[in-house]
């Protein structure tokens, strides 16, 4: 591979090392886009900053590759790329020169940590009961699913007989149907989305498409990000699916007595407590200007001299070419410098 050289002020070293000891935990979206833009520009590969979006998982970003190609997921430090087929992760890639193997046990642990890193403040929330049991559950549901509607009716009528905080990840049985996908977004983006969700399932089974238009960044793609992680963990699927506070999953029961037993056997919220997103967000990213950081930068093809930084190779190029993504045609026009947008 031909060498490509870039020179930047020393202040840019942190971004150009692909986060190896560089980007702080929870770098913002603009920072991640900037790192990728530099790498793509180095090989004259077209890159659209808007193709990289935040997910519902802290420190993990979706990188869309175009129609017919499974999306990629990139961590904060841009030291880990998850290759998917659109349904689950099929490959773990480290965009560095000498990547070290990732064991199956480590992958499992990282996926679990990603799931624990969900931004619950962006989900639809129901406070059920008096809150004394401390149960916290994630409900993956579809507004047009008959069993989901039945479960919602049970939950709405249970009152204080169910004591739990329920966070809903909304979806649809037909995500490729534009009208139904819009309905998910409209429900999720509604100011009182918990009320709109419940009313849609209980009162308007034939009026799904008469909701006010939603304008937030939540929708089918956001739900799919979380479902893809769950599927990659082998935790099953379908609707309605419940992830309980002890980390186990089950189909949510439609009968009150059975659901109460599910909560009793899977109590609490310990699985959600004290998530450690830095484990995947800063995966194998060496720290600061330590010797380890310098060695990691060298492994990534980055060197410094005085106030300049030189990038000698671009590991992302080979990945995109191998995946056959539309953006991987070398020799194309350089990416526009709009990474911060």
N, C-alpha and C positions, 0 to 999 in steps of 0.2 A: 504493500500500500504506500502510495506517495505521501511524503511528509507535508503537513500543512502547518504553517507558523502564524501565530497571532501575537502581537505585542500590546500589552495594556499596562496602565499604571499599577503599582503594587497594591493599591486599594482594591483592584479587581481580582486579585488572586483567589479570594475566597469563593467567588462565583465560578471561576474557571476551573477549579479543582473538582468539579462535579460534586461538591459538598464533602469531599474527603477531609474531614476535620475543619470544614469551612462554614457551611450554612448553619445557623443556629436552629435549635429545635423549634418546630412550628414556623419555619420560614413562610412568608406569605406567598400567595399565588403568583404575584409578579416576580418574586425572586426565582421560583421554580421555572417559570416561563423564560426568564432571562438566561438561565443556565442552559436550558434546552435550545434556545435560539442561537446562542453562541456555538454550541456543538453542531447544530444543523448548518449554520452559516459557514462553519469551518470546512464542510464538505459540499457546499453549494447545494444543499438539499432544501427544497421548499418547506417552510414551516409556518403554520398559522398559530400565533399565541392563543387564539380563542379555542383551539383544539384541546387545550389543557384546562381542565375545570376542577374545582374543589369537589370532593365527595363528602358524604355524611360521616366519614371516618377521619378523625384528626390526623394530619400529617400524611395523607394519601390522596393522590390526584389522578383523575381519569384523563388519559391521553387518547382521544379518538383518532382512528387511523383511516376512516373512510368506509364507504359501503362495502360489505362483504368481507371485512377484516375485523377480527375480534379486537376490542380496545385493549390498550396497555394501561397499567397502573404504575405510577412513579411515586417514590417516597420523597420526603422533604429534602433530604440530602442528595437526591438523584444518584444514590448508590445502589438502588434496587429497583428493577423493573419486572413487573408481573405480566407475563404474556397470557392472554386468555383466548378462548374460542367463542366468547360472548356468553358462556354459561358458567364456566369455571376456569381456574388457573391451570394452564397446561405447561408452563415453563417459568422458572425463576432465573432471572438474568441479572448479573452484576456488571454494569458498564465500566469496568476497570480492566487493566491489562492482564493482571494475574488473579482472577477471582478464585477464592477458596470455596470448596464444596459446602453446600448447605445441607445438613442432614435432614432426614424426614422428621425427626423429633423437633428440630429447630424450626422447620417450616410449620409444623403443627402449633408450636408455641407462639410463633409470630402471627399466625392466622387468628388464634384465640385472642391475642392482644389487640389485633385490629378490630375484632368484634367488640371487645371491651371499650375500644376507643370511639364508639358511635357518639355523635353529637345529639344527645337526647333532647336538647333544647330546641332542635329543629323537627322533632317528630310530633305527631298528634298525641296529646296527653289527656288521659282520663284519671281522675282521682276517685277511686271506688272504695266505699266504706269509710271507716274512721281513721285509717292510716296507722293503726296500732301494730299490725302484723309486720310491717316493714317489707312487704313483698313488692318486688319490682319485676315486671315482665315485659318482654317485647313481643308484640302481636304482629305477625306478617299476614295481611289480609287483603282481599280484593273486593271492591265495592259491588261487583256483579257476580260474586260467588254465592250460590244458594246456601252453602254450609256456613259461610261467613255471615250472611244475613241472619241465619238462625242463631249463631253464636252471639251476634250483637243484640238480638232481641232478648236472649237469655241474660246477657250482662246488664242491659238497660233495666230489666225488670227485677234484677237481684238486689239492688239497693245495697244496704249494709251487710247483706249476707255474703258478699264478696269483699274482702279487705285487701286491696292491692292498688298499686299505681301501674296503669297499663299505658304503654307507649305503642302507638300504632304506626307501622310502616305500610302505607297504602299502595295498592297496585290494582291491576285488572287482569282478568283471564285472557284478554286479547290485547296485549301491549302494542301490537303492530297496527291496530285500528286507531286511526287518528282521533276520532271522536271520543273513544274511550280513554285514550291517553290524555286528551285534553281534560276530560272529567277528573282524572286523578290529580292533575295539576291544579284545576280549579278548586277542588276540595281542599287540597293541601295548602294552597296559597290564601284561602279564605281567612279573614280576620279572626273569626270564631270557628276555626277548622274542626274542633272536636264536635261542636254542635252540628255543623254542616255534614260531617262524616256520618254521625249517627242518624240524622234526619234523612240523609240520602239513602242509607241502607234500610231504614225502618218505614219511611213514609213515601219515598219517591222511586220505587223500583222501576217505573216506566218513564220517569222524567229525568234521567241521568244528565241530559245534555242541555238543560235549561239553567244551569248554574252560572253565576257571574264569572267572567273571564278572569283567570288568575295570571299574575304577572311576576311571580317570584321565580327563583331558579330551581325549584323543587318539582319533581315529577317522576315519570317512569325510569329515566336514567339513574336518578338518585336512589330509587328503591332497588334497582337492579344491581347497583354497586354493592349494597349490603347482602343481597340475596346471593350474589356471586361468591362472596367470601364464605357464606354459610354453606353453599353447595361444595366449595373447595374443601371444607372441613368434613364433608361427608355426613352432614347432620340432617339430610333429608330435604324435602321440599313440599310443595303443595300449599293449599290454603284451607282453613286458617292454620297457621303454624305458630306455636308459642315457644319462645325461648325464656326459660324460667330463671329466677335469681340464683340458682345453684349451677347454672351453666348447661343444663340439659334441655333437650327439645322434645316436643310432642305435638301431635295434632290437638288443637284446642277443642275440648269437649263441648258439645252443644247442650248437655243436660247439666243443670246447676249442681246437683249432688256430685256428679263425676268431676266437674271442674273444681269444686271445693276440695275434693280428694287430691286432684293434681297439685293444687296450691299447698296442701298440707304435706304432701310427700316431697315437694320441691320448694321449700320455704326460703324466705329472705331475699337478699340482694348481694350476697358476698361476691358473686361472679363479677358484678359491675363495679365494685368498690376499688378505688385506687388503681385505675388503669395506668399503664406505663407505655404510652405511645412512642416515647423516644426509642424503644427497643427496635421498632421497625422504621420509624421516621428518620432516625439517624443510624440506620443499619451499617455496622462496620465502618463508620465514619470516624477517623482518628481525630484527636482534639488539638486545637490551637496550633502553636508553632513548635510543638514537641518533636522529638526525633521520629516518633511514630507517625506524626502528621506529615513530616517531610518524606518519609519512606512511602506513605500511602500516595502522596502527590506524585512521586516518581513513578509508582506503579501505574498511575492513571495517565502517564504520558505528559505530565506537567512539570516544568522546571522554571526556576526563577534566577535572574541575574540582575543585581542592582534593583531598579524599579520597574523591571519588565517581567512578563510571564510568557512562556512559550508552550503552546500545545503541540505535541509532536504526532499525535494520532487521535483518532476519534472512534471509540468502541461502539458508539450508537449507530454509526453508518452501517457496519456489518449486520447488526441486528435487524434494522429496517429493510435492508436489501434481502436478507434471508426470509423475512416474513412476507416479502412481496407487497409491501404497502405502497399505495399510490404516490407517497411522498419520497420514495427511496430512489428515484432516478437521478444518479449522479450527473453533474454537468448542467443541471437545471439552474434557473436563475436563483440568485441568492435570496434568502428570506428577508422580508422587510424588517427594519429595526423598530418593532412595535411591541416588544415583549412585555412592556409594563402595562399595556392596555387591558 
